[in-house]
Amino acid sequence: MSTPNPANLSNMQARDMAALLHPFTNLVTLRQTGPLVLERGKGVFVYDTNGRDYLEAMGGLWCTALGWGEEELVEVAAEQMRKLPFAHVFGGKSHGPGIELAEKLKEMAPFPVGKVFFANSGSEANDSQIKFMWYAANARGQKGRKKIIARNKAYHGVTLASASLTGLDNFHRSFDLPFDFTIRTDCAHYYRGAQPGESEEQYSARLAQNLEGLILREGPDTIAAMFVEAVMGAGGAMVPPKGYFEAITPVLDKYGIFLVDDEVICGFGRTGNAFGCQTYNYQPDSMSIAKALSSAYLPISAVLLSPELVEIIEEEAVRIGGLWHAFTYSAHPVSAAVAVKTLEIYERRDTFCHVRKVAAHFQARLKALEAHPLVGEANGVGLIGGIEMVADKKTKRNFEAAKGVAARCGAFCQEEGIIVRALPSDRVALCPPLVITEAEIDELFARFTRGLDRTLDWAKREGTFS
Ligand SMILES: Cc1ncc(COP(=O)(O)O)c(C=O)c1O
């Protein structure tokens, strides 16, 4: 591996590289370039230690929904810190912010919710979901129902169980994962997965048939649940084909398999409605939320459970003397207070309506990228965009994986003052803060197009583009 020339690194970069283990990072590149060290943010922009601005077109990690510098969240956190900086919900204890947030989430939920369980991250929420599914299966005397269906290219987190559901090799390699409770079904991506001449609806019907085939092969009474993201995020920012959820949910119902909706990215306005399942018209049995729940100002996540699941789980907890699952920071009062305020701001400012308004412009600008020589697909919903770069548009031929085209594009974009996210299969995601204006959307696409143009020039120079 190459080592950086310390003379080219700032003091902060050098200190970072000596002390911080960077996740989700190409360490070879990092050793050459050093990290981008950020110092502050305002609105949809963040600024590095040299004062240079970047349009944060990923809302951090799909999460900083209200953008940077939201003083109301700062104030409420400070107030709660002074009043009751910590209290837990173990052993029958509780506190105001936790209660208020649980009530608010029950009220907002797009499906009947019995109770809310709190955690700190999307991964913890999804691990909790898996444990609750197993717990419920045992409680119902269906001890054989332990398998969980997840899709290829799904992203559900990185803890041992949630990483097992994640359908991307990078998250398994050298970690001895996935665990064998996971069974895989198709990724739902029309651009890549459809057969020639197949309509979106036909493609969806075929995936539902494949799902039923999988369930029958594995045995319906060995399967507890299926996890879905409304829009598949980290696997490629891919929207579902038309009729997808309408096709798969009856299959799950037929075999008594719970539907777990991972709304860690889509929850709270991202797709133009409060939840992705409303945009795509399906009803889950339980839901994981995180990220925009607190606009990412503090870590907090939650599991929303149907009344049926709560009843089963509580009866089992009574039988065995307690629900022995929680985290020290479950319903952390400061995080909960920030989340309550975040939800209040969404409502007061009609943030989800704002998303619907600006999404039309965002999606039109996104779609127009398909005219770019490098872009095979540019598709999305609400304020999510997924762009796939191809070596040949006619044949949809991908670049060689080793070329790292998406990462290269991300680096050029960063030099052009925009932060995007490189994903597998030469895809790049856009997911700006929900507060973005139309003028800022234009600025986003101007900067992004410059990054794409530079990627194209590079690909031509490399001789990888035809
Ligand atoms: C859909 C989805 N689920 C779960 C997670 C994991 O969340 P966390 O990184 O907070 O553990 C993510 C993270 O991006 C996600 O996109």
PDBQT file of the ligand as one rigid body, heavy atoms in Angstrom, charges set to zero:
ROOT
HETATM    1  C1  LIG A 501     -32.248   0.872   5.109  1.00  0.00    +0.000 C 
HETATM    2  C2  LIG A 501     -31.220   0.901   6.192  1.00  0.00    +0.000 A 
HETATM    3  N1  LIG A 501     -31.367   0.103   7.245  1.00  0.00    +0.000 NA
HETATM    4  C3  LIG A 501     -30.482   0.094   8.258  1.00  0.00    +0.000 A 
HETATM    5  C4  LIG A 501     -29.376   0.910   8.232  1.00  0.00    +0.000 A 
HETATM    6  C5  LIG A 501     -28.371   0.855   9.343  1.00  0.00    +0.000 C 
HETATM    7  O1  LIG A 501     -28.426   2.003  10.098  1.00  0.00    +0.000 OA
HETATM    8  P1  LIG A 501     -27.192   2.405  11.050  1.00  0.00    +0.000 P 
HETATM    9  O2  LIG A 501     -26.063   2.775  10.182  1.00  0.00    +0.000 OA
HETATM   10  O3  LIG A 501     -27.765   3.542  11.842  1.00  0.00    +0.000 OA
HETATM   11  O4  LIG A 501     -26.919   1.215  11.895  1.00  0.00    +0.000 OA
HETATM   12  C6  LIG A 501     -29.193   1.781   7.157  1.00  0.00    +0.000 A 
HETATM   13  C7  LIG A 501     -28.034   2.692   7.102  1.00  0.00    +0.000 C 
HETATM   14  O5  LIG A 501     -27.793   3.382   6.151  1.00  0.00    +0.000 OA
HETATM   15  C8  LIG A 501     -30.124   1.760   6.098  1.00  0.00    +0.000 A 
HETATM   16  O6  LIG A 501     -29.953   2.525   5.024  1.00  0.00    +0.000 OA
ENDROOT
TORSDOF 0
